[in-house]
Amino acid sequence: MSIISLQDVWLRYRVEFKEEGKFVPEYFWAAKGINIEINKGEVFGIIGENGAGKTTILKLISGMLKPDNGRVIVNGTISALMDIGLSFQGDLTGRENIYLISSIHGFAKKYIKEKCGDIERFAAIGKFINAPVKNYSHGMYMRLAFAIAIHMNSDILLIDDILAVGDIYAQSKCVDKIFELKEQGKTIVFISHDIELSKRLCARGIFIREGVILKDGDINGVYNYYVETAGDKNGITILEKGCLAIIFNNGKIILRWRGMTITDNLSWHVILFSSRRKFLSTSARWDVQERGSRDEMSASGSWPDMPVRLEVDISVLNEKEFLCEISMPEFDGIDIDESHCNLLFANEYAHYFTLRQKAPFPEVFSRDEQWEAYKISESDGRLVGVAGKAGQNGELPVIIMERLRDDAQLCCRIGNAGPKNGARVIQYIHVNSNASGDKIATRKIFFAKIKIFESAETSELEGYLQTTNRLLSESAIMRLGFMNIFCRPDRVEIYWKNKLISYGSGLHTQFRYEGLIYKSSDAQWSVDKKNDREITVTLYWPDKPPFRQSWNLKAQGEGIIKWEVMMGTVGEAEIKGKEAELFVISEYDRWETVDESGDFSKIEKMGDTVILGKYVNSGVRIADRNEINNGLLPSLSFEHVNKTPKALYISKLSNEGEAVRLKYVGIDGVSEVLGLSDADVYFSGIIILRDEDAQAENISTIRRVAVSNNKEELPLGNKLYLKNLALTFDSGKCGIFWNNLGLTKGLGLYSS
């Protein structure tokens, strides 16, 4: 049965600040939606930093404050130990204050006289009991106040961190009395910064920050959460999704699963080595930036004596998956010899595994300070997992780190973190190959998808590992920040933050030869990864004459890829209707070119395909109106960079599942004849993915390209003059000029 109940309690303080000689009032919410149920006989702890709202809660329970909203229900009498000496009258003696305070609480004079001797003996302040309390020390105040409170025989005792005042003997005496009251079944609400004392006294408690309860439950779990999130508030944020909690605390990342901390000691942190000095991420000054989503965070950290910055970005995909990227932005003037990203896990984790092997961690921790970690191969280091036995609070989940960026300068080490840390460690070490101190571009220290499986999900885990192993062996993968390109044997898939945004074949080409249509989806594919930033796909049609295309996918930066298609055949062949297409998911509902924009839901449907228009344009951008809310769907731009004009079709397909198609079609002009060489440019384009905060920049890129392409000069040949008027003809394009000023855009005059 609840003896104390706080139900959706809100309380606001009015504080006056002096500004330019005038007092300006401001209002602060000290309690925000507080809900607490405390049972009779329970010892309940309230934990939090200074100014968090702990004392406010005690004052609400005691009736010293009334809430602005909500209800406070108390079923019993209360003694409160708060603001020592506040209820004492300074000019009265200690004994006189005993009688005054007891009478205020409704006790008869006879009862007070009977208890007065016990109170004086417990307070043990000697002859000072007959001196005015204004002459008391803080310790004497505490002794007398505590003695009065515990002899009131109240149902509820409220204690506000007063045990920090006084000598060791007095503190010990008071603690013993609290335990005695606990044994008697008294209800005690306790505030203390003494962690061990709180754990001894309390079974349950809350952690409060800025008037909000962040954690309610077992006192050990609450205190662990408090310790993990204590520090400079500018460098702290918490992401929670279902059973998963990710705490970023001033340079370290702490993982919690079902209320259990699964990382250990320094948790995840970074060490930079420069000129025989090491810089820990936990010693940097951090600033957390809001990302407009509860599932994402960004943080930037720097040191006062080193001109290098660390950046941490985390995106929670669901309660069992998140992305973590740690990088150093562009810097110069300093040599970073090595960077270590250390992932420390609880020592209950018994073994680790990769796609090719499974092995136990060493059972015994080394006695010296050196970590027992050894290097694993580059291929094994792409996916590493840890699994273990039951921890103190339940079954440990399986944790998998799938690296999302290949780097020849990065190595992975696995082992134990030594006796001082007593943890399992996965260590990613990046060795700098540039020791000149020249300007260095952004360096990825760690970029991975972290996936979590329950210990009982063995079949799901095995299926995931088998699928991942097959994909890595059969496909070529290029990782460009949050953008991932998977080139499979029959299609190209584009991912953003682990979400597949391409549809079907993804990239697609199509052309005509002698009345027949040739599609890339019908060709034989061969995939070859040149390096971490370039993939070549060779397509082959074995007809007569045999056609061959070479797709070159090359990174142009994070979230930017160039798609260049070269084509050739044996002998000579005249082809027409050259198309290059990009298929994406149907969640995109808006489109925009340089000249126009529209909404897919408002266009006229023509059969199973909705064609927005046919333009000669250099680029199109599509987006989702709800992108700010979900944060997983980026804006997408598809630009062509050929010199020859192309018609742009923007369509929404619905015949085989909804999808958006962006298609460039070559203008059939003079005959295009292919020969023996693969040097004929079929198509050249750029695909750009951007988060919502970069969308304005994204479309401006299209506009700059378009403006550049529209600065036409009067061609020298294929022209017809009539005084100031000139008509030009070039590859199916007819332009009109007046005094050398182009009056038409795109194709100008054309028929279709």
Secondary structure, 3 states (H helix, E strand, C coil): CEEEEEEEEEEEEEEEEEECCEEEEEEEEEEEEEEEEEECCCEEEEECCCCCCHHHHHHHHHCCCCCCEEEEEECCCEEEECCCCCCCCCCCEHHHHHHHHHHHCCCCHHHHHHHHHHHHHHHCCHHHHHCEHHHCCHHHHHHHHHHHHHCCCCCEEEEECHHHCCCHHHHHHHHHHHHHHHHCCCEEEEECCCHHHHHHHCCEEEEEECCEEEEEEEHHHHHHHHHHCCCCHHHEEEEEECCEEEEEECCEEEEEECCEECEEEEEEEEEEEECCEEEEHHHCEEEEECCCCCCEEEEEEEECCEEEEEEEEEEEEECCEEEEEEEECCECCCCCCEEEEEEEECCCEEEEECCCCEEECCCCCCCCCCCEEEEECCCHHHEEEEEECEECCEECCEEEEEECCCCCCEEEEEEECHHHHCCEEEEEEEECCCCCCCCECCEEEEEEEEEEECCCCHHHHHHHHHHHHHHHHHCEEEEECCEEEEECCCCEEEEECCEECEEEEEEEEEEEECCEEEEHHHCEEEEEEEECCEEEEEEEECCCCCEEEEEEEEEEECCEEEEEEEEEECCCEEEEEEEEEEEEECCCCEEECCCCEEEHHHCCCECCEEEEEEEECCEEEEECCCHHHHCCCCEEEEEECCCCCEEEEEEEECCCCCEEEEEEEECCCCCEEECCCCCEEEEEEEEEEECHHHHHHHHHHHHHHHHHHHCCCCCCCCEEEECCEEEEEECCEEEEEECCEECCCCCEECCC
